[in-house]
Amino acid sequence: MDINKVKDLDTAAFFIEVGKPLAKAKTIKETLDILMYQVGCIFQPMNWSLLLKEPKTGDMVFTVVVGANKDKLQGVRIPKGEGIAGHILKTGESLIVEKVVEDERFSMRMDEATGFKTQSIIGVPLKTDDKIFGVIELINKISGDNFTEMEMQVLSSIAEYAAIAIERSYYNQALKKIALTDSLTGLRNKISFERFINNRIEVLKRYNVNSSLLMIDIRDFKSINNKYGYNVGDRLLKEFAKFLHTSFRAVDEVFRYDADKFAVVMPQTSLGKTQQARQRLLTRLESALFLGGKVSISANVAIRLVDIDIHNEIQDIINKKGESVRLESNRQSNINNENLESGTLDSEKNSVKADPSDNTLSRKRAVDNQTADNSAVKGEDVNFSSEIKAYPSESSGYEDDEGENIHDMENNLQPMLDEEDLELQRDSARNKVQYKYKDVMLPGDYRHFNKNTHGYITVVKISIRAVCFETMRSNTLKPGDIVDVSFTLDDERKSLIKRRVQIDSVDDKMVEAQYYNPPPYDKNLGFYMMA
């Protein structure tokens, strides 16, 4: 889609075409990715960013950055009121600056950090109900021309559509969060557990990526409720939920599917490794104290490999409320009839210790069955980045420390987007999604954007975000050039991939480049990279 089409087409038809993809977006990140892709297609800037307002300080954060040196800007904060973006956020006015060096509002700090030279800027606010929550900012055009007043008007209209789409996605995600979260512990609930198990079954069928399951049942929990009251029982459940979160990897998912019953799904984990995780959990539980150090508890922990037959078995377990996880032994322990609130409970005398002897859901899938462990589990145990952090489990709703609720989108949008990004990282780790280069040998060609030059290339490496190719002649391209490349994949469909790229480096005939404005979703290239 080109900005010039606004002149030729009915204006309403143009914006309908712009709004269609935004209306289909299901998450905030998806909405922002589609928005930025469309902005790149229509206006063709060298760099463009979406900045969101940080709720507590009023600073702005580079949330989505596209173009050269984007990694240097992603996540960077701009102090409240600084620069062109700060002015737009403060005043709510759209702004076009043809020569930034002549504008006193322009801040050189970002150029100094990235090495980029800003010449012209166009920026518009993102707002709903007169509340400004972000700014879209475009820098320089790849054609070298200045931005125009018409482009600013079009961008302002697109921003209005985008703000509505972002608001809709925000509330959809907030309601989904509430529906799939246990209100007491902040863990995912029974509905989420069933969906997640079904997802892991589909991943197993499609990609042969295995997962294991732990079913955890707090022993004798009813007696705690009966003797000390439900408030004490609720406190114990909250603390136990935190305990579970800190006992497993960030890539693992913890659920509360019934009153005192929990489940943990461990992607890409064999039964042998799951048994080790179970033993570590029980060992840690032996020394753990809850309710202010006044009581210790024990739990039945059963493990199971997630396979295509697990669905009915899970349904049987989670629908039988009050029943314990099926185990070989189910020892009972007594708890002293003292008042926990009084602080008189002796944690040594009345502690209930974990019993490592508890076994699996069923004999036929016992952990010590080495044949099952060796034949059924083909995937490697997952290695996930240390940068991926587990979710906090203290609150189920979108509330900050000052008690803001989900209706305050301005304050909760960035935290919710951070959570979406984190979940994408975890999904990538669970499903072995790789973003590294893939060695290939694919024929193609290129055409320079601003020069009347073209030539044949051989693509030698590709990824979701970048490409490395060899030209027929040396010194034909240089870093910073914008070129259009096309090449054919060697898949069954012989899929044709077309990308505009920006050259990062040139070594004789070898060229490395990043995709200038890749589409948010590319099934052909995505499936090719996973094959």
N, C-alpha and C positions, 0 to 999 in steps of 0.2 A: 504494500500500500504506500502511495506517494502523496506528499503534501499537495502536489499540483492537482490531484484528483478533486480536491475541494472546489476548484474553479470549474471543473467540467461536470461534476456530478451534483445531484441535489444534496444540499448540506445535510438534511435529515438522513438520507440513505448512507452517506459517508459515516456518520456517527453511529448508525445502527450496525454497520460492519465493524466499527471499533468496539462497540459494546457487546457484541455476541460472545466473543471468547471470554470476556470478563464475567459475563453472566454464568458461564459454565464452570468457572473456578470453584473449587470446593474448600480450599484452605486459604489462609492469609498469604502464605508464601507463594502459592500457585497464582493468586491474584496479582501479587507484586511482580512475579516473573513474567506473566503475560503482559502486564502493563508496560514494563520496561522493554520487552521485546517489540511491542507495537511502537513505542516511542522511538526506538532505534530505526525501525523500518520507515517510519513516516518522516522523521526529521534528520536522520543520518548525522548525528553529532559524533565528535571524536570521543568524548567522554560524557556520560550522563549518570546521575545518581538520584537515589531517593533517600532523603534524610527524615528520620522520625524524631519527634520530641521526646527527650528523656523525662519521665514523669516527675521525679522529685526535684531535679536541679533546673529544669528548663533548657538544658544543653541539647544540642542536636547530635544524632548519631548517624553515620553513614551506614545505612541498613542494607541497601542494594547498590552496588557499584558496577558499572559496565565500562569497558574501555581500557586504555593503556594504564599500567601501574595500579590496577584496581585492588590488588592485594595490599598495597600500601595504604589505601584509604578505607578498606572494609573495616567497620567497627570503630573508626576514629571518631572522637568527640570534638565538637566545635562549641566553645563556650557560648552561653546565652547572648544573643545579639550580635555575634561576630560575623563579619563578612556579608556578602549578598544574601546568602541563605538565611542568616540571622535576621537581616532586615525584613525579608519576606515573611518570616515566621512572626515577627513582632507586629508588622503592620497589616498583614493579610493581603497585600497588594502584589499582583503579578508585575514582573520587572524584566526589562530587556536592556542590556548594557553592551553597546557595540565595541567600545574600547575600555577595558577594565582598568588600564593604567591611568586613565583620566578620571576614574570614579573613586572618591575617598572611602566609599563603603567597602571596597574590595580588600580582602585580606590575602597577603602573599604567603601565608603560612603553609597552605596546602601545596602550592607550587614548589616551595622550598623543600617540602618533605618528599615529593614525588619526582621532581625534576621536570615536571610538565609545565608548559608555558600557556597560560590562559590568555586568550585574546578577546573573546566575546562570550557572554552568558545570557541565557534566558531561563527564568525561574518562575514557578507558580506555586501557590499554597495548596495543600490538601486540607479540606475542612468539611465538617458536618455540623449543622445547626450553629454556625458562626464560631465553632471551636476549631482552631487550627491545630492539627496534630502532626503535620509534616510538610515537606517541600520537595518538589521535583525540580532538579537543576540540570541544564544542558550546557556543555562547554564546547565551543568551537564546532564548526561544520567541517566534515571531511573534504568538502568541495572548496573550502577556503572562503566561502561567501559569509556575509553577516546574517544573523537571524533577522527576520522581518516582523513587523507588527501583526501581520496576518498569522504568522506561525505562533506568536504569543497568544493570540485569541484562540487558535485551534488547540494549543496545549492547555490553555485554561479550561476549555470545554471538556477535553479528555480528562483533566484532573477532577472535574466535577463528577463525571461518570465513574472514574476510578475510586473516588472517595465513597460513593454509594456502594460500589462493589466490595471495597475493603470493609466497610461497616457491616454489610451483610455477611461476609465471610467471618468477621470477628464474632458476631452473635451466633452464627451457626456453630463455630468452634467452641464457644463458651457453653452453649446448650449441650453440645455433644460431650464436652468435658464433664458437665454435671451428670449427664445420663450414664456415663461409663465409669464414674468414680464413686468409691465408697465414701459417704459423707463423714464417717467417723474417723477413719484412718488416713484418708487421702490416697489409698491404694486403688488400683483398678478393681472393679466389682465383678459380680458373677456374669453379667452380660458380656463384659469385656473379655473375661476369661474364655467363655465359649467361642467368641469371635476369634480370639488370638489362637486358640487351639486349631480351629478350622483353617486359619491362615497358615499355620505351620504345616498342616497336612497338605495344603496346596503347594507350598514351597518344597515339601518332600517329593511330591509327585512330579513337579516340573523340573526342579533343579537337583534332586537327590541330596538335599541339605537336611541333615538329621537334627532332631531336638530331643531333649529329655525333660521329664516332668517330676517335680517333687510335690507331694501332697502332705500338708503339715496340719496337725490337729493338736491344739493345746489340751493337755490332760486335765481332767477334773475341773474344767473351767466353770461348770454350773455351780459347783459348791462355793466358788469364790463369789459369784453373783448372789447366791442364796444367803451366805453368811455375812458379807460385807457390803452388799448393795450394788446396784447397777452402775453407779457413778465410779466406784472403785474398779469394777469390771471394765468399764469403758476406758479408764486410764491405763489399765493393763494392756488392753488391745492396742491402744495408740503406741505405747512404748514397745510392744512386741513387733508392731509393724515397722517402726524405726529400726529395731534390732535386725529384722529380716533384710531391710534395704541395705544396711551396712555389712551384711554377711555375704552378699553375692556381687557378681560383676555388674557393671553398668549396662551391659548388653542383655542381661537377664531381666525378666519381667516378673514382678511379684503381684499377687492378687489376693483379695479377701473375698471368698465366694460364699461364706456362711458365717454365722455368729463367731465361732472360735476356730474356723477352718480357713487355711491359707493354701495357696499354690504358687510354685515358682517354675517358670518355663526357662530352660537353659538351651538356647540355640547352639547348633553345631557342637554338641557335647555328647560323648559316648556314655554308655551306662557305667563303664568303669570310672570315668572322670566324675560322673554324677554321684557315684557312691563315695568318692573322695570328698566331694563337696558336702554331701550329707553328713559324713563323719566329722568334717570341720565344723559344720553347723552345730551338731550335737555336743562336740567338745567345747565349743564357745558357749553354748547354752548352760553347760555345767557350772561355769563360773559367773554367769550373768545374774545380776540382781535388778529387780524391778521395783516400782513404787517407792522410790526414795531409798533403795537399798534394803528394803524390809522383807522381800520375798523373792524366791527363785522358783522357777517352774520347769516342767518337762513337757516334751511333745512327742507324739508319734509322727515319724517321718517315713513315708513310703515313696519309692521311686518307680519310674515307668518310662520306657521309650515311647516317644510319640510316633505312632504309625497309623496306617489308614483304618485300623480297627478300633482306634481309641475313642472315637466319638461317642458311641453308645455306652461304653464303660464309664466315661466321664459324666454322661447324662444320668446314669444310675446313681453315681456317687453324689453329685451336687443336688439332685432332687430329693435325696433321702435326708431331710433335715434332722439334726440331732444325732445321727449315726456317726460313729468314728470311722476313720479310714481303715479299710480292711488290712489287718496285719496278722502276723503269726502269733504275736503275743500282745496283750493289751493290759498291762499292769496298772493297778490303781494305787493312788497315794493319798494320804490324808493330810489335811492342812489344819493347823491349830485354830481353834475358835476364838482367836483374839481379834480385836478391832484394829484394822490396818491404820486407820486415821490416828489412833492414839500413840502409835509408834512403839507398842509393846511387843509386836511380833518378833520372835527370835529368828533371824534369817538363817542361823546355823541349824537349829533344831527342827525347824519347820520347812526347810527347803525341800523342793521336789526335784530330784536330779534327772537329767536326760539319760536315756537308756540306749546306748549304741547298738544293742542287740536287736532292736526292731528291724523288721525286714521289709520286703517289697509288697506291691499291691497284690501280686499273685505269684504262686510258685513257678508257673511256667515262664515268667519273665524275671526270675531271681537274678540279682546282681552277680552272684557267684557262678552263674552259668556262662562260662567263658566262650562257649560256642556262639551263644546269642550275641555276646559283646563283640566278638570278632567278625561275625558274618553280617549282622544287621546294621552295624555302625560303620559306614564307609567314609563319612565326612571327617575332616580334621577338627580338632577342638579349636574353638574360635580364639583368635588373637585380636583384641580391640585396642584402639588408641587410648592412651592415658588421658587424652584431652576430652574424651567423652565422659561426662559426669552423670551420676544418677540423679533422678528427680528427687526433690524434697518431698517428704510424705506427711508434712504437718498439716497441710490444708488442701481441701478438695476443690474449693472455689477459687476464682481469680480474685484474690484479695491481697493487697500489700500490707505492710506492717501497720499502716494507719487505718486499715479497715475499709479500703475502697472496694466497691462491689463491681460486678460484671457490667453494670450499666455505664460505668466510667471508662469508655473505650480509650479516651485520650491517655489515661494513666496505665491501662492494662494491655495496650496493643503491642508494645515492644516486648514485654515479658512473655506474652503468648506466642509471638513470632519466634523468640529465642527457644521456647519449648518445642515448637514445630521443627526448627533447625536441629535441635538435639535429637528428636525422634527420627529424623531422616538419617542422622549419623548412626544411630543405633540400628535402624533397619539395614543400612549398608553393611554394617559389621555382621548382623545376623545372617544376611543373605549372600555374603561374600561378593558384594558389588565392588568392582575395581575401577578406579579412575586412572590407572597407570597406562603408559603407552603399550600398544600392541604392535608387534613387528608384522609388517605386511609388504606386499610388492604389487601396488595397484597403479594402473595407468590413469593419467588425467591431463588437465591443462589449466592454465591460469590466464587472467587478463587484468592488467593494471587498471585501477579505478580512475586515476587522473591522467594517465598517459596512454597513448595509443600503441601499447606494446602487449604482446601475448606470447605464449610458448607452451611447449609440452613439458609435463613433469611426471615423475614417478614417486608416488607416495610410499614412504618406507616405514613410517610410524604414525599411528593415529590414537587419539583418546577421545573422550566425551567433550573435552574442552580445547584440544589443540591438535596440530598436525605437523609432521616433519616430512619434507619432500625434497627431491633432487631435481634441479633444472637441467636443461640440455646444455646451457652455456653459463659460464661464471660471470659474476659482476652484473647480472641483469636486475637484481633486486637489492634493496638496502633496508636496514632496520627502520621501522616506522612507516614503511609503505603499506598502503591498503590495496589488496588484490582480491579478485574473485577467483576461487579455485573450484574445480569440479573433478570428481573421480568416481569410478565404478567399483563397488564392493564385489568381492568374489563369493558372495552368498548365493543361495538358490535363485533369488529374484534378480540378481545382478543389479542391485539397488544403486541408483545414481544419487550421489551426495553433492550438494552445491553449498558452498560456504564463502562468505566474505571474511577474510582474515587480515590480521595486522602482523607484520613481520617483526619478530623479536630479535632474531640473530641470523647472520649469514656467514657461512664458512665455505668459501669457494662456491661450489654448486649446491651445497647443502643448506637448506632454509628451515628454520623453526618459526612457527607462527601460532598465534592464538585466534580462535574464532572471534570475529568482531561482534556479532550479535546472534549467537546460536538460538534456535527456537527452544522454548522451555521443554518440549518433549520431541524426541526424534526416535520413533520406534525402530526404524531400520538400523540406525547406527547403534542404538542402545542394545538391541538384541544381538547385533554383530559383536559388540564388545564383550557380552556375557557368554557368547558361544565358546 
